[in-house]
Amino acid sequence: MKTVKIINPVQAGFYFENGLKPLDIYFSRGKWVWEFDKDESNPLFTRWLNNENKMKY
């Protein structure tokens, strides 16, 4: 399984809010890292790039 590592907490929150759970969360080199399945995160990554990243509050 291929994974992606996200260090942007807003982006990781966007993925989580849209139903994608991280495979792992850890602290490395002074930053939090959220690791997601690459294939499952791809549609959300596309939405993120298209500025569809408005989180619901």
FENPE-V898090 format. One record per residue. N is the residue number from 1. PSI is psi in degrees with one decimal (* if undefined). Layout:
N PSI
N PSI
//
This chain:
1 132.1
2 144.4
3 162.6
4 145.3
5 124.3
6 129.7
7 -4.7
8 112.0
9 -28.7
10 -42.9
11 -43.9
12 -40.0
13 -37.9
14 -44.8
15 -47.7
16 -44.4
17 -27.0
18 19.5
19 1.4
20 117.9
21 138.6
22 147.6
23 -30.3
24 151.2
25 128.6
26 166.2
27 125.5
28 131.2
29 38.9
30 10.3
31 149.2
32 141.6
33 129.7
34 126.3
35 126.8
36 156.5
37 129.1
38 -46.7
39 -42.2
40 -30.8
41 -13.8
42 -46.2
43 -37.1
44 -34.6
45 -41.3
46 -44.5
47 -40.0
48 -45.4
49 -30.1
50 14.3
51 30.0
52 36.3
53 28.6
54 117.4
55 146.9
56 133.3
57 *
//
